[in-house]
Amino acid sequence: MLRNNTRKAILARDVELCGDILEKATGLMFRRKLDDKAMVFVFDKERTIGLHMLFVFQSIDVLWLDKDKRIVELKEDFKPFTAYTPSNKAFYVVELPSGAIKRSRTKIKDVISWIL
């Protein structure tokens, strides 16, 4: 489960942790649906982590978290076949079904947690 501790809201019921290079490179490419799943990408240090939506066929919401799992940037309704470079460095990137940010009232500086 992926939870916004600040708002006491559930963002996704299922969590997939992506730590190796292949998982990070492919992400949601060629998948048809996220349903109620979150993908959490873990990096070795805080850095600027740009994303692309090549071969991703649905819009998603994205959170960038620092090492303390505090949101430093977010992007709602990230469209297929587009790219985005955040302004802030992050240690984690969380991909969520589109609408999860709005539904949970998630904001920058909120703290996120997950249970695998």
C-alpha positions as CSV (number, residue, x, y, z in Angstrom):
1,M,0.0,0.0,0.0
2,L,1.2,3.5,-0.8
3,R,0.0,6.2,1.7
4,N,0.1,9.9,2.0
5,N,0.9,10.2,5.8
6,T,0.3,13.9,5.9
7,R,-3.2,13.7,4.4
8,K,-4.0,10.3,5.8
9,A,-5.0,9.1,2.4
10,I,-4.3,5.9,0.4
11,L,-2.7,6.7,-3.0
12,A,-2.6,3.0,-4.3
13,R,-3.4,-0.4,-2.8
14,D,-0.5,-2.2,-4.5
15,V,3.1,-1.2,-4.8
16,E,5.8,-2.4,-7.2
17,L,9.4,-1.5,-6.2
18,C,11.8,-0.9,-9.1
19,G,15.4,-0.8,-8.2
20,D,17.4,-2.3,-11.0
21,I,18.4,-0.6,-14.2
22,L,16.1,-2.6,-16.5
23,E,13.1,-1.9,-14.3
24,K,13.9,1.8,-14.3
25,A,14.5,1.9,-18.0
26,T,11.2,0.2,-18.9
27,G,8.9,1.4,-16.2
28,L,5.4,1.5,-17.5
29,M,6.4,1.0,-21.2
30,F,4.0,-1.3,-23.0
31,R,1.7,-1.9,-20.0
32,R,-1.9,-1.3,-20.6
33,K,-3.2,-0.3,-17.1
34,L,-1.9,0.7,-13.7
35,D,-5.3,0.1,-12.0
36,D,-4.7,0.6,-8.3
37,K,-0.9,0.1,-8.5
38,A,2.0,2.4,-7.8
39,M,5.5,2.0,-9.1
40,V,8.3,3.3,-6.9
41,F,11.7,3.9,-8.5
42,V,14.6,4.0,-6.0
43,F,17.8,5.8,-7.0
44,D,21.3,5.7,-5.4
45,K,21.4,9.4,-4.6
46,E,19.3,12.5,-4.9
47,R,19.5,13.9,-8.4
48,T,17.3,15.4,-11.2
49,I,15.3,12.6,-12.6
50,G,13.6,13.4,-15.9
51,L,10.9,11.0,-17.3
52,H,9.5,10.2,-20.7
53,M,6.2,8.6,-21.6
54,L,7.4,6.8,-24.8
55,F,5.3,3.7,-25.3
56,V,3.2,4.4,-22.3
57,F,-0.5,4.3,-23.3
58,Q,-2.3,6.0,-20.5
59,S,-1.8,9.2,-18.5
60,I,-0.4,8.9,-15.0
61,D,0.4,11.1,-11.9
62,V,4.0,11.3,-10.7
63,L,5.6,12.2,-7.4
64,W,9.3,13.0,-6.8
65,L,10.4,12.4,-3.2
66,D,13.6,13.3,-1.3
67,K,15.5,10.7,0.8
68,D,13.0,11.3,3.6
69,K,10.0,10.5,1.4
70,R,8.8,14.1,1.3
71,I,7.3,15.3,-2.0
72,V,9.6,17.8,-3.7
73,E,7.7,17.9,-7.0
74,L,4.6,16.4,-8.6
75,K,3.0,16.2,-12.0
76,E,-0.6,15.4,-12.6
77,D,-2.0,13.9,-15.8
78,F,1.4,13.2,-17.4
79,K,0.3,12.4,-21.0
80,P,1.6,9.5,-23.2
81,F,4.4,10.2,-25.6
82,T,5.6,13.4,-23.7
83,A,8.6,14.1,-21.5
84,Y,9.1,16.1,-18.3
85,T,12.2,17.3,-16.4
86,P,11.5,18.3,-12.8
87,S,13.1,21.4,-11.2
88,N,14.1,19.5,-8.0
89,K,16.3,16.7,-7.1
90,A,14.8,13.4,-5.9
91,F,15.7,10.1,-4.4
92,Y,12.4,8.3,-5.3
93,V,10.0,8.6,-8.2
94,V,6.5,7.3,-7.7
95,E,4.2,6.7,-10.7
96,L,0.5,6.5,-9.9
97,P,-2.8,6.1,-11.8
98,S,-4.0,9.4,-13.2
99,G,-6.2,11.2,-10.7
100,A,-4.6,9.8,-7.6
101,I,-3.0,13.2,-6.6
102,K,-6.2,15.1,-6.9
103,R,-8.3,12.4,-5.2
104,S,-6.0,12.3,-2.2
105,R,-5.4,16.1,-2.1
106,T,-1.6,15.4,-2.2
107,K,0.6,18.4,-2.1
108,I,4.3,19.3,-2.2
109,K,6.0,18.7,1.3
110,D,3.6,15.8,2.1
111,V,5.3,12.7,3.4
112,I,4.7,9.4,1.7
113,S,5.1,5.8,2.9
114,W,4.6,2.3,1.5
115,I,4.3,-1.3,2.5
116,L,5.3,-3.9,0.0
